[in-house]
Amino acid sequence: MPLSYSNLIQPTGEIEPQLFPQLTLLELQERLTAYLAEGAAEAADKGIDDADDAETATIAWAYYRAYFAVYQRLIATPSKAAISGQGDRTYDGRQAQAFLDLANRNKAIFDGLIPPESETGPARPETASFRHRLVF
């Protein structure tokens, strides 16, 4: 069965729709579908040919992109906001760091599935992967 957004959203997957309050459910489904397509293309580009590894890599990439999107939203949100008549809301930097850690964990899973380059195979450029850090 081909992968779809339903593999990523609760109860099957890890993603809670509440992590993306700015998106409708349809928009979230479209975004996750795009992340899966991007992950499949990345896996193929990196030479992950085994079907099970390619599926694992595709899912890991989609989670990486989703959690990194949540991280970006959180760091773009003011650390303290006052809403008239509704009180104050404070965001802790550790919340953003937790999503960054989840993104990096899934990126490491993807990177771990990339086969090593062979001495006799065609030369490929080095990967441009990197780890993100939260700096305040």
N, CA, C and O atoms as a MOPAC input file, in Angstrom:
PM7 MOZYME 1SCF
protein

 N      0.84100 1    -1.17300 1     0.00000 1
 C      0.00000 1     0.00000 1     0.00000 1
 C      0.89300 1     1.24600 1     0.00000 1
 O      1.80200 1     1.35200 1     0.82400 1
 N      0.64800 1     2.17400 1    -0.90100 1
 C      1.49100 1     3.37600 1    -0.95700 1
 C      1.29000 1     4.24700 1     0.28500 1
 O      0.23800 1     4.22700 1     0.92400 1
 N      2.33300 1     5.00900 1     0.59900 1
 C      2.26600 1     5.90200 1     1.74800 1
 C      1.32700 1     7.06600 1     1.45800 1
 O      1.22200 1     7.53100 1     0.32300 1
 N      0.64900 1     7.52500 1     2.49900 1
 C     -0.19100 1     8.71300 1     2.37400 1
 C     -0.11700 1     9.48800 1     3.68300 1
 O      0.46400 1     9.02100 1     4.66200 1
 N     -0.70500 1    10.66000 1     3.68800 1
 C     -0.71100 1    11.49000 1     4.89600 1
 C     -1.27300 1    10.73700 1     6.08800 1
 O     -0.89700 1    11.02700 1     7.22400 1
 N     -2.16700 1     9.77700 1     5.86100 1
 C     -2.77200 1     9.03300 1     6.97500 1
 C     -1.74200 1     8.19900 1     7.72600 1
 O     -1.97900 1     7.81100 1     8.87000 1
 N     -0.58600 1     7.91300 1     7.08900 1
 C      0.48000 1     7.20900 1     7.79200 1
 C      1.16000 1     8.10500 1     8.82300 1
 O      1.83600 1     7.60500 1     9.72200 1
 N      0.99000 1     9.41900 1     8.70600 1
 C      1.69200 1    10.36800 1     9.56200 1
 C      0.81500 1    10.98200 1    10.64900 1
 O      1.31200 1    11.38100 1    11.70100 1
 N     -0.51000 1    11.05700 1    10.38900 1
 C     -1.43600 1    11.69300 1    11.33100 1
 C     -1.94100 1    10.67100 1    12.34000 1
 O     -2.15100 1     9.50300 1    12.01200 1
 N     -2.13500 1    11.13700 1    13.58300 1
 C     -2.72100 1    10.29200 1    14.62400 1
 C     -4.06200 1     9.75200 1    14.14100 1
 O     -4.77000 1    10.48600 1    13.45100 1
 N     -4.45300 1     8.53700 1    14.45200 1
 C     -3.85200 1     7.61400 1    15.40300 1
 C     -2.78700 1     6.70600 1    14.80200 1
 O     -2.11000 1     5.98900 1    15.53900 1
 N     -2.62200 1     6.71800 1    13.47900 1
 C     -1.62900 1     5.84600 1    12.84500 1
 C     -0.22000 1     6.37400 1    13.02900 1
 O      0.69100 1     5.61000 1    13.34600 1
 N     -0.03100 1     7.66600 1    12.83400 1
 C      1.28500 1     8.28900 1    12.91300 1
 C      1.45700 1     9.13800 1    14.15000 1
 O      0.69300 1     9.02300 1    15.10900 1
 N      2.47500 1     9.99900 1    14.12300 1
 C      2.83200 1    10.81800 1    15.28300 1
 C      2.23300 1    12.21900 1    15.26000 1
 O      2.15600 1    12.86500 1    16.30600 1
 N      1.81200 1    12.70000 1    14.11000 1
 C      1.42600 1    14.09800 1    13.96400 1
 C      0.00200 1    14.34700 1    14.46600 1
 O     -0.95700 1    13.72600 1    14.00800 1
 N     -0.10400 1    15.26300 1    15.40900 1
 C     -1.40500 1    15.73500 1    15.88000 1
 C     -1.76400 1    16.97000 1    15.06900 1
 O     -0.92500 1    17.86100 1    14.93300 1
 N     -2.96700 1    17.06400 1    14.52800 1
 C     -3.34700 1    18.25200 1    13.76700 1
 C     -3.18500 1    19.55700 1    14.55900 1
 O     -2.97500 1    20.61200 1    13.96000 1
 N     -3.27900 1    19.50300 1    15.88900 1
 C     -3.14100 1    20.69600 1    16.72300 1
 C     -1.74200 1    21.30600 1    16.63000 1
 O     -1.55200 1    22.45900 1    17.01800 1
 N     -0.76400 1    20.55600 1    16.12500 1
 C      0.57800 1    21.10800 1    15.95900 1
 C      0.61100 1    22.15600 1    14.85300 1
 O      1.55300 1    22.94300 1    14.77100 1
 N     -0.40400 1    22.16900 1    14.01100 1
 C     -0.49200 1    23.10100 1    12.88600 1
 C     -1.79600 1    23.88800 1    12.98000 1
 O     -2.67100 1    23.72100 1    12.13000 1
 N     -1.94700 1    24.74100 1    13.99400 1
 C     -3.23200 1    25.42800 1    14.20000 1
 C     -3.58900 1    26.39300 1    13.07900 1
 O     -4.75400 1    26.75800 1    12.92800 1
 N     -2.61500 1    26.80500 1    12.30200 1
 C     -2.86800 1    27.75200 1    11.21800 1
 C     -3.39300 1    27.06900 1     9.95800 1
 O     -3.78000 1    27.74800 1     9.00700 1
 N     -3.41100 1    25.73600 1     9.93700 1
 C     -3.84600 1    24.98600 1     8.75400 1
 C     -5.17400 1    24.29400 1     9.00000 1
 O     -5.45200 1    23.83700 1    10.10900 1
 N     -5.99500 1    24.22000 1     7.95500 1
 C     -7.17300 1    23.36800 1     8.02500 1
 C     -6.70000 1    21.91700 1     7.90200 1
 O     -5.54800 1    21.66900 1     7.54800 1
 N     -7.56700 1    20.97900 1     8.18700 1
 C     -7.19200 1    19.57200 1     8.06400 1
 C     -6.80900 1    19.24100 1     6.62200 1
 O     -5.85800 1    18.49400 1     6.39200 1
 N     -7.53600 1    19.78600 1     5.65800 1
 C     -7.21000 1    19.54600 1     4.25100 1
 C     -5.82900 1    20.12000 1     3.90500 1
 O     -5.04300 1    19.46700 1     3.21700 1
 N     -5.53400 1    21.32400 1     4.37300 1
 C     -4.21700 1    21.92000 1     4.12400 1
 C     -3.10500 1    21.09600 1     4.76200 1
 O     -2.03800 1    20.93500 1     4.17000 1
 N     -3.34200 1    20.57300 1     5.96500 1
 C     -2.35700 1    19.72200 1     6.63100 1
 C     -2.14800 1    18.44300 1     5.82700 1
 O     -1.01100 1    18.01100 1     5.63800 1
 N     -3.22500 1    17.84000 1     5.35800 1
 C     -3.11200 1    16.62600 1     4.55000 1
 C     -2.29900 1    16.89600 1     3.28500 1
 O     -1.45300 1    16.08600 1     2.90500 1
 N     -2.55200 1    18.02100 1     2.63900 1
 C     -1.79400 1    18.37700 1     1.43400 1
 C     -0.31800 1    18.60300 1     1.75400 1
 O      0.55200 1    18.18400 1     0.99100 1
 N     -0.03300 1    19.26100 1     2.87300 1
 C      1.35500 1    19.50700 1     3.25800 1
 C      2.07400 1    18.19200 1     3.53800 1
 O      3.19800 1    17.99000 1     3.07900 1
 N      1.43700 1    17.30100 1     4.28500 1
 C      2.07400 1    16.01800 1     4.60100 1
 C      2.26400 1    15.16600 1     3.34600 1
 O      3.26700 1    14.46500 1     3.21600 1
 N      1.30900 1    15.22700 1     2.43100 1
 C      1.44800 1    14.51400 1     1.16100 1
 C      2.65000 1    15.05400 1     0.39000 1
 O      3.40400 1    14.28300 1    -0.20300 1
 N      2.83100 1    16.36700 1     0.39500 1
 C      3.98800 1    16.97500 1    -0.28000 1
 C      5.29400 1    16.55700 1     0.40300 1
 O      6.28700 1    16.29500 1    -0.27600 1
 N      5.30200 1    16.49500 1     1.73000 1
 C      6.50700 1    16.05500 1     2.44600 1
 C      6.85900 1    14.60700 1     2.10000 1
 O      8.03300 1    14.26300 1     1.96400 1
 N      5.83000 1    13.76200 1     1.95800 1
 C      6.08700 1    12.37300 1     1.58000 1
 C      6.65300 1    12.28500 1     0.16300 1
 O      7.58000 1    11.51500 1    -0.08800 1
 N      6.10600 1    13.05600 1    -0.74800 1
 C      6.62300 1    13.05800 1    -2.12300 1
 C      8.06400 1    13.55900 1    -2.15000 1
 O      8.90700 1    13.01100 1    -2.86000 1
 N      8.33700 1    14.59100 1    -1.38200 1
 C      9.69500 1    15.12000 1    -1.28300 1
 C     10.63500 1    14.06700 1    -0.69300 1
 O     11.76200 1    13.90100 1    -1.15900 1
 N     10.16300 1    13.36100 1     0.33500 1
 C     10.97100 1    12.31600 1     0.96600 1
 C     11.27000 1    11.17100 1     0.01000 1
 O     12.38700 1    10.65500 1    -0.00700 1
 N     10.28600 1    10.77200 1    -0.78300 1
 C     10.50700 1     9.70000 1    -1.76100 1
 C     11.53400 1    10.13300 1    -2.80000 1
 O     12.39100 1     9.34300 1    -3.19600 1
 N     11.45000 1    11.37900 1    -3.24000 1
 C     12.41700 1    11.89200 1    -4.21500 1
 C     13.81900 1    11.97300 1    -3.60200 1
 O     14.80400 1    11.63400 1    -4.25600 1
 N     13.90400 1    12.42000 1    -2.35400 1
 C     15.20100 1    12.49700 1    -1.67000 1
 C     15.80800 1    11.10300 1    -1.49800 1
 O     17.00400 1    10.91000 1    -1.71800 1
 N     14.98000 1    10.13900 1    -1.10500 1
 C     15.46500 1     8.76700 1    -0.91600 1
 C     15.99600 1     8.20700 1    -2.23800 1
 O     17.06000 1     7.58800 1    -2.26500 1
 N     15.27200 1     8.41800 1    -3.31500 1
 C     15.72200 1     7.93300 1    -4.62400 1
 C     17.01200 1     8.63700 1    -5.04000 1
 O     17.93300 1     8.00700 1    -5.56000 1
 N     17.06800 1     9.93900 1    -4.80700 1
 C     18.25900 1    10.72100 1    -5.16900 1
 C     19.49700 1    10.26600 1    -4.39700 1
 O     20.60900 1    10.31100 1    -4.92100 1
 N     19.30500 1     9.83300 1    -3.16500 1
 C     20.43300 1     9.39300 1    -2.32800 1
 C     20.76800 1     7.91800 1    -2.52600 1
 O     21.67800 1     7.39700 1    -1.88200 1
 N     20.04000 1     7.24400 1    -3.41300 1
 C     20.34900 1     5.85100 1    -3.72200 1
 C     19.82000 1     4.85200 1    -2.72100 1
 O     20.37400 1     3.76000 1    -2.59500 1
 N     18.76500 1     5.19100 1    -2.00800 1
 C     18.14900 1     4.25300 1    -1.06500 1
 C     17.19000 1     3.39800 1    -1.88300 1
 O     16.04300 1     3.77800 1    -2.12000 1
 N     17.68100 1     2.22900 1    -2.31100 1
 C     16.94500 1     1.41000 1    -3.27400 1
 C     16.06700 1     0.33700 1    -2.63800 1
 O     15.02600 1    -0.01500 1    -3.19300 1
 N     16.47000 1    -0.18900 1    -1.48100 1
 C     15.67600 1    -1.22100 1    -0.82500 1
 C     14.29700 1    -0.65200 1    -0.49700 1
 O     14.19600 1     0.44000 1     0.06200 1
 N     13.24000 1    -1.38000 1    -0.84000 1
 C     11.86900 1    -0.87800 1    -0.69000 1
 C     11.54600 1    -0.52400 1     0.76300 1
 O     10.96600 1     0.52900 1     1.03000 1
 N     11.91800 1    -1.39900 1     1.70400 1
 C     11.62500 1    -1.11500 1     3.11500 1
 C     12.41700 1     0.09000 1     3.60900 1
 O     11.88100 1     0.93700 1     4.32300 1
 N     13.69700 1     0.16600 1     3.22900 1
 C     14.51900 1     1.31200 1     3.62400 1
 C     13.99300 1     2.59800 1     2.99300 1
 O     13.97800 1     3.64400 1     3.64200 1
 N     13.56800 1     2.52900 1     1.74800 1
 C     13.03700 1     3.71400 1     1.06700 1
 C     11.76900 1     4.20800 1     1.75500 1
 O     11.56800 1     5.41400 1     1.90000 1
 N     10.91800 1     3.28200 1     2.17800 1
 C      9.69400 1     3.67300 1     2.88800 1
 C     10.03000 1     4.30500 1     4.23100 1
 O      9.47000 1     5.33900 1     4.59700 1
 N     10.94900 1     3.68000 1     4.96500 1
 C     11.37400 1     4.23400 1     6.25500 1
 C     11.99100 1     5.61600 1     6.06700 1
 O     11.71000 1     6.53400 1     6.83800 1
 N     12.82300 1     5.76500 1     5.05200 1
 C     13.46900 1     7.05000 1     4.77400 1
 C     12.43000 1     8.10600 1     4.38900 1
 O     12.52800 1     9.25700 1     4.81600 1
 N     11.45300 1     7.72500 1     3.59700 1
 C     10.41000 1     8.65700 1     3.16700 1
 C      9.61500 1     9.16300 1     4.36300 1
 O      9.35000 1    10.36000 1     4.48000 1
 N      9.24000 1     8.25600 1     5.24300 1
 C      8.49400 1     8.64000 1     6.44800 1
 C      9.36200 1     9.51200 1     7.35300 1
 O      8.89000 1    10.52000 1     7.87900 1
 N     10.62100 1     9.13100 1     7.53800 1
 C     11.52700 1     9.92200 1     8.38300 1
 C     11.67800 1    11.33600 1     7.82400 1
 O     11.68800 1    12.30800 1     8.57900 1
 N     11.79500 1    11.44900 1     6.49200 1
 C     11.93000 1    12.76900 1     5.87700 1
 C     10.67000 1    13.60500 1     6.12000 1
 O     10.75900 1    14.79000 1     6.44200 1
 N      9.51000 1    12.99000 1     5.96500 1
 C      8.25600 1    13.72100 1     6.16000 1
 C      8.12800 1    14.20300 1     7.60700 1
 O      7.71000 1    15.33600 1     7.84600 1
 N      8.48200 1    13.35600 1     8.56700 1
 C      8.45900 1    13.78100 1     9.96900 1
 C      9.48500 1    14.88800 1    10.22200 1
 O      9.20800 1    15.84700 1    10.94300 1
 N     10.65800 1    14.75000 1     9.62900 1
 C     11.68700 1    15.78400 1     9.76300 1
 C     11.13200 1    17.13100 1     9.30500 1
 O     11.25200 1    18.12800 1    10.01600 1
 N     10.52500 1    17.16000 1     8.11800 1
 C     10.00500 1    18.41500 1     7.57900 1
 C      8.84700 1    18.94900 1     8.43000 1
 O      8.75000 1    20.15600 1     8.65400 1
 N      7.97100 1    18.05700 1     8.90400 1
 C      6.82900 1    18.49300 1     9.71200 1
 C      7.29500 1    19.08200 1    11.04100 1
 O      6.85700 1    20.16400 1    11.43300 1
 N      8.18700 1    18.36400 1    11.73400 1
 C      8.65700 1    18.86200 1    13.02900 1
 C      9.49300 1    20.12800 1    12.86900 1
 O      9.45900 1    21.00600 1    13.73200 1
 N     10.23700 1    20.22800 1    11.78400 1
 C     11.01500 1    21.43800 1    11.56600 1
 C     10.08300 1    22.62300 1    11.27800 1
 O     10.38100 1    23.75000 1    11.67400 1
 N      8.97300 1    22.38100 1    10.59900 1
 C      7.99000 1    23.43800 1    10.35100 1
 C      7.38100 1    23.93500 1    11.66800 1
 O      7.17300 1    25.13500 1    11.84500 1
 N      7.09700 1    23.00700 1    12.58600 1
 C      6.57800 1    23.40800 1    13.90000 1
 C      7.63500 1    24.22400 1    14.64300 1
 O      7.32300 1    25.24800 1    15.25000 1
 N      8.88300 1    23.76600 1    14.59300 1
 C      9.99200 1    24.49100 1    15.22200 1
 C     10.07900 1    25.91500 1    14.67200 1
 O     10.18900 1    26.87100 1    15.44000 1
 N     10.03100 1    26.06000 1    13.35700 1
 C     10.12300 1    27.39000 1    12.75800 1
 C      8.97100 1    28.28700 1    13.20200 1
 O      9.16700 1    29.47500 1    13.45800 1
 N      7.77700 1    27.72000 1    13.29300 1
 C      6.63000 1    28.51500 1    13.74800 1
 C      6.83300 1    28.96100 1    15.18700 1
 O      6.54600 1    30.10900 1    15.52700 1
 N      7.32300 1    28.06700 1    16.03000 1
 C      7.51100 1    28.41000 1    17.44200 1
 C      8.58200 1    29.47200 1    17.64000 1
 O      8.41900 1    30.36600 1    18.47100 1
 N      9.67300 1    29.38600 1    16.89000 1
 C     10.71200 1    30.40000 1    17.09200 1
 C     10.30800 1    31.74800 1    16.49600 1
 O     10.88700 1    32.77700 1    16.84300 1
 N      9.33100 1    31.74600 1    15.61200 1
 C      8.83900 1    32.99700 1    15.03900 1
 C      7.75200 1    33.62900 1    15.90600 1
 O      7.32800 1    34.75700 1    15.65700 1
 N      7.30600 1    32.89400 1    16.92300 1
 C      6.26300 1    33.37700 1    17.81500 1
 C      6.90300 1    34.13800 1    18.96400 1
 O      7.89400 1    33.67000 1    19.52500 1
 N      6.37500 1    35.28200 1    19.32500 1
 C      6.94800 1    36.00500 1    20.46500 1
 C      6.93400 1    35.12600 1    21.71800 1
 O      6.02200 1    34.32500 1    21.92400 1
 N      7.96100 1    35.29400 1    22.54500 1
 C      8.04100 1    34.45400 1    23.73300 1
 C      6.96000 1    34.80000 1    24.74900 1
 O      6.62400 1    33.97800 1    25.60200 1
 N      6.41500 1    36.00700 1    24.66500 1
 C      5.32300 1    36.39400 1    25.55200 1
 C      4.33700 1    37.23200 1    24.75800 1
 O      4.71600 1    38.17400 1    24.06200 1
 N      3.08100 1    36.87600 1    24.87300 1
 C      2.03700 1    37.61200 1    24.16400 1
 C      0.88700 1    37.89200 1    25.11800 1
 O      0.50000 1    37.02600 1    25.90300 1
 N      0.34800 1    39.08300 1    25.05300 1
 C     -0.81300 1    39.45200 1    25.85600 1
 C     -1.98600 1    39.66300 1    24.90500 1
 O     -1.89900 1    40.43200 1    23.94700 1
 N     -3.06400 1    38.97600 1    25.18500 1
 C     -4.26100 1    39.09200 1    24.36000 1
 C     -5.32400 1    39.78600 1    25.20100 1
 O     -5.68800 1    39.30100 1    26.27300 1
 N     -5.81200 1    40.90000 1    24.72700 1
 C     -6.76500 1    41.69600 1    25.46900 1
 C     -7.96100 1    40.85200 1    25.90900 1
 O     -8.62200 1    40.20900 1    25.09400 1
 N     -8.21800 1    40.87200 1    27.20100 1
 C     -9.34500 1    40.13600 1    27.76100 1
 C     -9.10800 1    38.65100 1    27.92600 1
 O     -9.96500 1    37.94800 1    28.46100 1
 N     -7.94200 1    38.14800 1    27.47200 1
 C     -7.67700 1    36.71000 1    27.57000 1
 C     -6.41200 1    36.40100 1    28.35400 1
 O     -6.06400 1    35.23200 1    28.51900 1
 N     -5.72700 1    37.40900 1    28.83300 1
 C     -4.54300 1    37.17900 1    29.65100 1
 C     -3.27600 1    37.05200 1    28.83000 1
 O     -3.24100 1    37.36600 1    27.64000 1
 N     -2.24500 1    36.58700 1    29.49600 1
 C     -0.92500 1    36.43800 1    28.87100 1
 C     -0.66900 1    34.99100 1    28.50000 1
 O     -1.23700 1    34.06900 1    29.08500 1
 N      0.19800 1    34.81300 1    27.51600 1
 C      0.64000 1    33.48100 1    27.12500 1
 C      2.15000 1    33.54200 1    26.96400 1
 O      2.67600 1    34.42300 1    26.28300 1
 N      2.83600 1    32.61100 1    27.58900 1
 C      4.29100 1    32.57900 1    27.51300 1
 C      4.73000 1    31.29300 1    26.83700 1
 O      4.19500 1    30.21900 1    27.11300 1
 N      5.72100 1    31.41300 1    25.93900 1
 C      6.28400 1    30.25900 1    25.24600 1
 C      7.70200 1    30.06000 1    25.74000 1
 O      8.49300 1    31.00200 1    25.78500 1
 N      8.01000 1    28.85700 1    26.10100 1
 C      9.33100 1    28.50500 1    26.59100 1
 C     10.19300 1    28.02800 1    25.42400 1
 O      9.72200 1    27.26300 1    24.58200 1
 N     11.45000 1    28.47300 1    25.36500 1
 C     12.36500 1    28.04500 1    24.31000 1
 C     12.55000 1    26.54400 1    24.27100 1
 O     12.90500 1    25.99200 1    23.23000 1
 N     12.31300 1    25.87200 1    25.39100 1
 C     12.44500 1    24.40900 1    25.41900 1
 C     11.37800 1    23.73200 1    24.57300 1
 O     11.57800 1    22.61600 1    24.09300 1
 N     10.24000 1    24.40400 1    24.38900 1
 C      9.21000 1    23.84000 1    23.52000 1
 C      9.73600 1    23.75300 1    22.09000 1
 O      9.61000 1    22.72100 1    21.43100 1
 N     10.31700 1    24.83300 1    21.62900 1
 C     10.88000 1    24.83500 1    20.27500 1
 C     12.00500 1    23.82600 1    20.17600 1
 O     12.10400 1    23.10800 1    19.18200 1
 N     12.86300 1    23.75700 1    21.20000 1
 C     13.98800 1    22.82700 1    21.18200 1
 C     13.50800 1    21.37800 1    21.09400 1
 O     14.14800 1    20.55100 1    20.44400 1
 N     12.39500 1    21.07100 1    21.74000 1
 C     11.86000 1    19.70500 1    21.68800 1
 C     11.48500 1    19.32700 1    20.25500 1
 O     11.73600 1    18.20000 1    19.82700 1
 N     10.88800 1    20.25600 1    19.51400 1
 C     10.53600 1    19.96400 1    18.12400 1
 C     11.77300 1    19.92000 1    17.23800 1
 O     11.82600 1    19.15000 1    16.28000 1
 N     12.75600 1    20.73500 1    17.55100 1
 C     14.01300 1    20.67500 1    16.81100 1
 C     14.68800 1    19.32000 1    17.03400 1
 O     15.24300 1    18.73700 1    16.10300 1
 N     14.63900 1    18.82800 1    18.26600 1
 C     15.20700 1    17.50700 1    18.56200 1
 C     14.47900 1    16.41400 1    17.78200 1
 O     15.11300 1    15.50100 1    17.25100 1
 N     13.15200 1    16.50400 1    17.71200 1
 C     12.38800 1    15.52400 1    16.93700 1
 C     12.74700 1    15.60400 1    15.45200 1
 O     12.89100 1    14.57700 1    14.78800 1
 N     12.88900 1    16.81900 1    14.93700 1
 C     13.27700 1    16.98900 1    13.53000 1
 C     14.65300 1    16.37600 1    13.28500 1
 O     14.84300 1    15.63500 1    12.32000 1
 N     15.60400 1    16.68300 1    14.15300 1
 C     16.96300 1    16.15500 1    13.98300 1
 C     17.01400 1    14.63600 1    14.12100 1
 O     17.78300 1    13.97500 1    13.42400 1
 N     16.19500 1    14.08000 1    15.01900 1
 C     16.15300 1    12.61800 1    15.17200 1
 C     15.69400 1    11.96000 1    13.87200 1
 O     16.27100 1    10.96400 1    13.43600 1
 N     14.66500 1    12.51600 1    13.26400 1
 C     14.15800 1    11.93600 1    12.01500 1
 C     15.11300 1    12.16900 1    10.85600 1
 O     15.22300 1    11.31700 1     9.97500 1
 N     15.80300 1    13.29900 1    10.83500 1
 C     16.80800 1    13.54100 1     9.79200 1
 C     17.94900 1    12.54000 1     9.93700 1
 O     18.48000 1    12.06200 1     8.93500 1
 N     18.33000 1    12.21900 1    11.16900 1
 C     19.38700 1    11.23000 1    11.39700 1
 C     18.95800 1     9.84100 1    10.92800 1
 O     19.77700 1     9.08400 1    10.40600 1
 N     17.68700 1     9.50300 1    11.10900 1
 C     17.17700 1     8.21600 1    10.61100 1
 C     17.30800 1     8.18500 1     9.09300 1
 O     17.78200 1     7.20200 1     8.52400 1
 N     16.88300 1     9.26900 1     8.44000 1
 C     16.99000 1     9.34600 1     6.97900 1
 C     18.45200 1     9.22300 1     6.55200 1
 O     18.78100 1     8.40900 1     5.68900 1
 N     19.31900 1    10.02100 1     7.14600 1
 C     20.73800 1    10.01000 1     6.77900 1
 C     21.38600 1     8.64700 1     7.02600 1
 O     22.28700 1     8.24300 1     6.29100 1
 N     20.92400 1     7.93700 1     8.06700 1
 C     21.47100 1     6.62800 1     8.37800 1
 C     21.12800 1     5.56600 1     7.34400 1
 O     21.77800 1     4.52200 1     7.28900 1
 N     20.12800 1     5.81900 1     6.53700 1
 C     19.71700 1     4.85300 1     5.51100 1
 C     20.40400 1     5.08800 1     4.16900 1
 O     20.27500 1     4.27500 1     3.25400 1
 N     21.12800 1     6.18900 1     4.05000 1
 C     21.83600 1     6.47300 1     2.80100 1
 C     23.00300 1     5.49800 1     2.68300 1
 O     23.85500 1     5.44700 1     3.57000 1
 N     23.05400 1     4.72700 1     1.60200 1
 C     24.14900 1     3.75900 1     1.46200 1
 C     25.49000 1     4.47600 1     1.26900 1
 O     25.55300 1     5.56000 1     0.68800 1
 N     26.55300 1     3.85000 1     1.76700 1
 C     27.87300 1     4.46300 1     1.57500 1
 C     28.23700 1     4.45500 1     0.09700 1
 O     27.81500 1     3.58100 1    -0.66000 1
 N     29.02100 1     5.43600 1    -0.29100 1
 C     29.45500 1     5.50200 1    -1.68200 1
 C     30.48300 1     4.41600 1    -1.93800 1
 O     31.35500 1     4.15700 1    -1.10900 1
 N     30.36500 1     3.78300 1    -3.10600 1
 C     31.35400 1     2.77200 1    -3.46300 1
 C     32.50800 1     3.44300 1    -4.18500 1
 O     32.34800 1     4.49400 1    -4.80700 1
 N     33.67000 1     2.81900 1    -4.09300 1
 C     34.87000 1     3.36200 1    -4.73100 1
 C     34.73700 1     3.36000 1    -6.25700 1
 O     35.29200 1     4.22200 1    -6.93800 1
 N     33.99300 1     2.37800 1    -6.78600 1
 C     33.90000 1     2.23800 1    -8.24400 1
 C     32.66200 1     2.89900 1    -8.82900 1
 O     32.53700 1     3.00600 1   -10.04900 1
 N     31.75000 1     3.34000 1    -7.97800 1
 C     30.51300 1     3.94200 1    -8.46400 1
 C     30.72500 1     5.36600 1    -8.93900 1
 O     31.80700 1     5.93200 1    -8.77900 1
 N     29.69300 1     5.93500 1    -9.51900 1
 C     29.79500 1     7.32400 1    -9.97900 1
 C     29.97400 1     8.27200 1    -8.79400 1
 O     29.42800 1     8.04800 1    -7.71300 1
 N     30.73500 1     9.31500 1    -9.01500 1
 C     30.96900 1    10.28300 1    -7.94900 1
 C     29.72500 1    11.12800 1    -7.75100 1
 O     29.13400 1    11.62300 1    -8.71100 1
 N     29.33400 1    11.28700 1    -6.49700 1
 C     28.21200 1    12.14600 1    -6.15000 1
 C     28.73100 1    13.25000 1    -5.23800 1
 O     29.67800 1    13.03800 1    -4.48100 1
 N     28.13300 1    14.39100 1    -5.30700 1
 C     28.56000 1    15.44200 1    -4.38100 1
 C     28.23600 1    15.04100 1    -2.95200 1
 O     27.30700 1    14.27000 1    -2.71100 1
 N     28.99800 1    15.56200 1    -2.01600 1
 C     28.72900 1    15.26900 1    -0.61600 1
 C     27.36300 1    15.80200 1    -0.24100 1
 O     26.88100 1    16.78300 1    -0.80700 1
 N     26.75100 1    15.14100 1     0.72100 1
 C     25.43900 1    15.56500 1     1.17500 1
 C     25.53100 1    16.93700 1     1.83600 1
 O     26.54200 1    17.28800 1     2.44500 1
 N     24.49000 1    17.67200 1     1.70600 1
 C     24.44300 1    18.99700 1     2.31200 1
 C     23.62500 1    18.95500 1     3.59600 1
 O     23.07300 1    19.97200 1     4.01600 1
 N     23.54300 1    17.78000 1     4.22200 1
 C     22.75100 1    17.68200 1     5.44300 1
 C     23.46000 1    18.41100 1     6.57700 1
 O     24.68100 1    18.56800 1     6.58700 1
 N     22.65900 1    18.84000 1     7.51200 1
 C     23.18700 1    19.57300 1     8.65100 1
 C     22.24200 1    19.40600 1     9.81100 1
 O     21.09400 1    18.99700 1     9.63800 1
 N     22.72100 1    19.72000 1    10.98400 1
 C     21.88800 1    19.68200 1    12.17600 1
 C     21.54300 1    21.10500 1    12.54900 1
 O     22.38800 1    21.99900 1    12.48900 1
 N     20.31000 1    21.30700 1    12.93200 1
 C     19.86500 1    22.62700 1    13.32200 1
 C     20.04400 1    22.77900 1    14.83300 1
 O     19.88500 1    21.81900 1    15.58600 1
 N     20.37100 1    23.97600 1    15.25700 1
 C     20.50000 1    24.24800 1    16.67600 1
 C     19.62900 1    25.45200 1    17.03100 1
 O     19.45900 1    26.38000 1    16.24000 1
 N     19.09500 1    25.40500 1    18.22600 1
 C     18.32300 1    26.52100 1    18.73300 1
 C     19.27300 1    27.42600 1    19.50000 1
 O     19.90500 1    26.99800 1    20.46600 1
 N     19.37300 1    28.67800 1    19.06900 1
 C     20.26500 1    29.62500 1    19.72200 1
 C     19.46400 1    30.85000 1    20.11200 1
 O     18.78800 1    31.45000 1    19.27700 1
 N     19.54100 1    31.22200 1    21.38400 1
 C     18.85100 1    32.43100 1    21.85300 1
 C     19.87900 1    33.46600 1    22.23900 1
 O     19.52000 1    34.56400 1    22.66300 1

